[in-house]
């Protein structure tokens, strides 16, 4: 288990340039539809509970095409079975999605070995997301960050402020804010923060936690969990989130992608 103490984050000129550029253009916030795969189907979980799974489509490729047709510029794909087992599982579905759409795909779930990360990128995935490995294998994450750079992100999934791992089935003795700082220190440039208690609930994001994580000297932050209204997206944008992942709100119709994109484009 990774023990995280006080960490001093140093910045190189190139890193400062990247951060400076990001904050100069932070008014653009990307919306990323989520496609969660379980047994090859498109599902949504309630608060990360595998026993509370709703199937929205038996055809993830059709779902992916629908979001792209509505304006999505990136897709967020999660291999739920892989997240729980520790090994990529829905590889065929992931490959089919990548081949079917003309936008970048980011993939998480079960990527805990360097060879699995490399294999995912070889499929055509544009960005890979590590979760459990960030807590249990910090040296691996540092090595992958150096090797893959912008193609690597870390998923920081939290329950009551503590990091959850193994497909959200276990809780580590690590605070989410400390993990984000440590990931920045080892070279990770982007984190995806999910408050598990909000995920799939259509309540609202954990704005307080996100405000604590978004810092000019830190990694870019993608918000996930609890988004239920366009107003939530506008607030996330004002906090400085680089992007927001939307799942259940899209599948239930609480938010329509064209309307959300239009609202964000009209807000400085």
C-alpha positions as CSV (number, residue, x, y, z in Angstrom):
1,X,0.0,0.0,0.0
2,X,1.3,3.4,-0.8
3,X,2.0,5.7,2.1
4,X,1.6,9.3,1.2
5,X,3.0,12.1,3.3
6,X,3.6,15.8,2.7
7,X,4.8,16.3,-0.8
8,X,6.6,19.2,-2.4
9,X,5.6,19.6,-6.0
10,X,8.3,21.1,-8.2
11,X,7.6,22.5,-11.6
12,X,9.9,22.6,-14.6
13,X,9.7,25.4,-17.2
14,X,7.9,23.0,-19.7
15,X,5.4,22.0,-17.1
16,X,4.8,25.6,-16.1
17,X,4.2,26.4,-19.8
18,X,1.6,23.7,-20.1
19,X,-0.2,24.7,-16.9
20,X,-0.1,28.4,-17.9
21,X,-1.6,27.6,-21.3
22,X,-4.3,25.5,-19.7
23,X,-5.4,28.2,-17.4
24,X,-5.3,30.8,-20.2
25,X,-7.9,28.8,-22.1
26,X,-9.8,27.2,-19.2
27,X,-13.0,28.8,-20.4
28,X,-13.3,25.9,-22.8
29,X,-14.6,22.8,-20.9
30,X,-15.0,19.6,-22.8
31,X,-18.0,17.4,-22.3
32,X,-17.3,13.7,-22.4
33,X,-20.1,11.1,-22.5
34,X,-19.5,8.0,-20.5
35,X,-19.9,4.4,-21.8
36,X,-19.6,1.9,-19.0
37,X,-19.2,-1.7,-20.2
38,X,-20.4,-4.7,-18.3
39,X,-20.7,-8.1,-20.1
40,X,-20.4,-6.2,-23.4
41,X,-23.4,-4.0,-22.7
42,X,-23.7,-0.3,-21.9
43,X,-24.8,0.1,-18.3
44,X,-24.8,2.6,-15.5
45,X,-24.2,1.8,-11.8
46,X,-25.7,3.5,-8.8
47,X,-22.9,4.8,-6.5
48,X,-20.6,2.2,-8.0
49,X,-22.6,-0.7,-6.8
50,X,-22.4,-3.6,-9.3
51,X,-25.6,-5.0,-7.8
52,X,-27.4,-1.8,-8.9
53,X,-26.7,-1.9,-12.6
54,X,-29.1,-0.5,-15.2
55,X,-28.6,-1.7,-18.8
56,X,-29.2,1.1,-21.3
57,X,-28.0,-0.6,-24.4
58,X,-26.9,-4.0,-25.7
59,X,-25.0,-2.1,-28.5
60,X,-22.2,0.1,-27.1
61,X,-21.1,1.0,-30.6
62,X,-24.5,2.4,-31.5
63,X,-24.4,4.4,-28.3
64,X,-20.9,5.7,-29.0
65,X,-22.0,6.8,-32.5
66,X,-25.1,8.5,-31.1
67,X,-23.0,10.7,-28.7
68,X,-20.6,11.6,-31.5
69,X,-23.4,12.5,-33.8
70,X,-24.7,14.8,-31.1
71,X,-21.4,16.7,-30.8
72,X,-19.2,14.7,-28.5
73,X,-15.5,15.3,-29.2
74,X,-14.3,12.5,-26.9
75,X,-15.7,9.4,-25.3
76,X,-15.0,8.0,-21.8
77,X,-15.1,4.2,-21.8
78,X,-14.9,2.1,-18.6
79,X,-14.4,-1.6,-18.5
80,X,-16.4,-2.3,-15.4
81,X,-15.6,-6.0,-15.4
82,X,-11.9,-5.3,-15.9
83,X,-12.0,-2.8,-13.0
84,X,-13.4,-5.5,-10.7
85,X,-11.2,-8.3,-11.9
86,X,-7.9,-6.4,-12.4
87,X,-7.5,-7.4,-16.0
88,X,-9.0,-5.9,-19.2
89,X,-12.2,-7.8,-20.1
90,X,-14.3,-6.0,-22.6
91,X,-11.5,-5.6,-25.1
92,X,-13.6,-6.5,-28.2
93,X,-16.3,-3.9,-27.3
94,X,-13.6,-1.3,-26.8
95,X,-12.0,-2.0,-30.1
96,X,-15.3,-1.9,-31.9
97,X,-16.0,1.5,-30.4
98,X,-12.6,2.9,-31.3
99,X,-13.0,1.7,-34.9
100,X,-16.6,3.1,-35.2
101,X,-16.0,6.7,-34.1
102,X,-13.8,9.4,-35.3
103,X,-13.1,11.0,-32.0
104,X,-10.5,10.2,-29.3
105,X,-11.5,7.5,-26.7
106,X,-10.2,7.4,-23.2
107,X,-10.3,4.0,-21.4
108,X,-10.2,2.9,-17.8
109,X,-10.8,-0.3,-15.9
110,X,-8.4,-3.1,-15.1
111,X,-5.3,-1.3,-16.4
112,X,-2.8,-2.3,-13.7
113,X,0.2,-3.6,-15.7
114,X,2.4,-1.8,-18.2
115,X,1.7,-4.3,-20.9
116,X,-2.1,-3.8,-20.5
117,X,-1.6,0.0,-20.9
118,X,0.5,-0.5,-24.0
119,X,-2.0,-3.0,-25.4
120,X,-4.9,-0.5,-24.8
121,X,-3.1,2.2,-26.7
122,X,-2.3,-0.2,-29.5
123,X,-6.0,-0.7,-29.9
124,X,-6.3,3.0,-30.9
125,X,-7.3,4.3,-27.5
126,X,-6.0,7.9,-27.2
127,X,-5.8,8.0,-23.4
128,X,-5.6,5.4,-20.7
129,X,-6.8,5.8,-17.1
130,X,-5.1,4.2,-14.1
131,X,-7.0,3.9,-10.8
132,X,-6.0,1.1,-8.4
133,X,-2.4,1.2,-9.7
134,X,-2.0,4.8,-8.6
135,X,-2.4,3.7,-5.0
136,X,-0.7,0.4,-5.1
137,X,2.0,0.9,-7.7
138,X,3.2,4.5,-7.6
139,X,6.5,3.5,-9.2
140,X,4.6,2.0,-12.2
141,X,2.6,5.2,-12.6
142,X,5.7,7.3,-12.5
143,X,7.3,5.2,-15.2
144,X,4.2,5.2,-17.4
145,X,3.8,9.0,-17.0
146,X,7.4,9.4,-18.3
147,X,6.7,7.0,-21.1
148,X,3.3,8.0,-22.3
149,X,2.9,11.6,-21.1
150,X,-0.4,13.1,-22.2
151,X,-1.7,9.6,-23.0
152,X,-1.9,8.8,-19.3
153,X,-4.5,10.0,-16.8
154,X,-5.2,8.8,-13.2
155,X,-8.7,8.2,-11.9
156,X,-9.1,9.4,-8.4
157,X,-12.4,7.8,-7.1
158,X,-13.3,8.9,-3.6
159,X,-15.8,7.8,-0.9
160,X,-16.1,10.3,2.0
161,X,-12.8,11.8,0.9
162,X,-10.9,8.5,0.9
163,X,-9.7,6.8,-2.3
164,X,-11.6,3.7,-3.4
165,X,-9.9,1.0,-5.5
166,X,-10.6,-2.4,-7.2
167,X,-13.7,-1.2,-9.0
168,X,-14.7,0.8,-6.0
169,X,-15.1,-2.3,-3.9
170,X,-12.2,-1.4,-1.5
171,X,-11.2,1.8,0.3
172,X,-7.6,2.7,0.7
173,X,-6.2,4.7,3.7
174,X,-5.3,7.5,1.4
175,X,-7.1,10.9,1.0
176,X,-8.1,11.9,-2.5
177,X,-6.4,15.3,-2.2
178,X,-3.1,13.7,-1.2
179,X,-3.2,11.2,-4.0
180,X,-3.7,14.0,-6.5
181,X,-0.7,15.8,-5.2
182,X,1.4,12.7,-5.2
183,X,0.4,12.0,-8.8
184,X,1.4,15.5,-9.8
185,X,4.7,15.0,-8.2
186,X,5.5,11.8,-10.2
187,X,4.6,13.5,-13.5
188,X,0.9,12.8,-14.0
189,X,-0.7,15.7,-16.0
190,X,-4.4,14.8,-15.7
191,X,-6.7,13.3,-13.1
192,X,-10.3,12.3,-13.3
193,X,-12.1,12.9,-9.9
194,X,-15.2,11.0,-9.1
195,X,-17.2,11.2,-5.9
196,X,-18.7,7.8,-5.6
197,X,-21.5,8.8,-3.4
198,X,-22.7,11.1,-6.1
199,X,-22.1,8.9,-9.1
200,X,-25.3,7.8,-10.9
201,X,-27.5,9.7,-8.4
202,X,-28.4,12.7,-10.5
203,X,-27.9,14.9,-7.4
204,X,-25.0,17.3,-8.0
205,X,-21.2,17.0,-8.1
206,X,-19.0,17.4,-5.0
207,X,-18.1,21.0,-5.8
208,X,-16.2,21.6,-2.6
209,X,-13.9,18.6,-3.2
210,X,-13.3,19.7,-6.8
211,X,-12.5,23.3,-5.8
212,X,-9.8,21.9,-3.5
213,X,-8.3,19.8,-6.3
214,X,-8.2,22.4,-9.1
215,X,-5.0,24.4,-8.7
216,X,-2.8,26.2,-11.3
217,X,0.2,24.2,-10.1
218,X,-1.6,20.9,-10.2
219,X,-2.7,18.5,-12.9
220,X,-5.7,19.2,-15.0
221,X,-8.9,18.0,-13.4
222,X,-11.8,16.2,-15.1
223,X,-15.0,16.1,-13.0
224,X,-17.2,13.1,-12.8
225,X,-20.2,12.0,-10.7
226,X,-23.5,13.5,-9.8
227,X,-24.0,15.9,-12.8
228,X,-27.7,16.3,-13.3
229,X,-28.2,19.8,-14.9
230,X,-26.6,22.2,-17.3
231,X,-26.2,24.6,-14.3
232,X,-23.8,22.0,-12.7
233,X,-21.7,22.0,-15.9
234,X,-21.5,25.8,-15.8
235,X,-20.4,25.8,-12.2
236,X,-17.7,23.2,-12.9
237,X,-16.5,25.3,-15.7
238,X,-16.3,28.3,-13.4
239,X,-14.2,26.2,-11.0
240,X,-11.7,25.6,-13.7
241,X,-12.4,21.9,-14.5
242,X,-10.8,20.9,-17.8
243,X,-13.7,18.6,-18.7
244,X,-16.8,16.9,-17.3
245,X,-17.8,13.3,-17.8
246,X,-21.6,12.9,-18.1
247,X,-23.3,9.5,-17.9
248,X,-26.7,8.9,-16.3
249,X,-27.9,12.5,-17.1
250,X,-27.5,11.8,-20.8
251,X,-29.0,8.3,-20.7
252,X,-32.1,9.5,-18.8
253,X,-32.5,12.7,-20.8
254,X,-31.9,15.0,-17.8
255,X,-29.3,16.7,-20.0
256,X,-29.1,16.7,-23.8
257,X,-25.7,16.9,-25.3
258,X,-26.5,19.6,-27.9
259,X,-28.1,21.9,-25.3
260,X,-25.3,21.5,-22.9
261,X,-22.7,22.2,-25.5
262,X,-24.6,25.3,-26.6
263,X,-24.8,26.6,-23.1
264,X,-21.1,26.1,-22.4
265,X,-20.2,27.8,-25.7
266,X,-22.1,30.9,-24.7
267,X,-20.5,31.2,-21.3
268,X,-17.1,32.9,-20.9
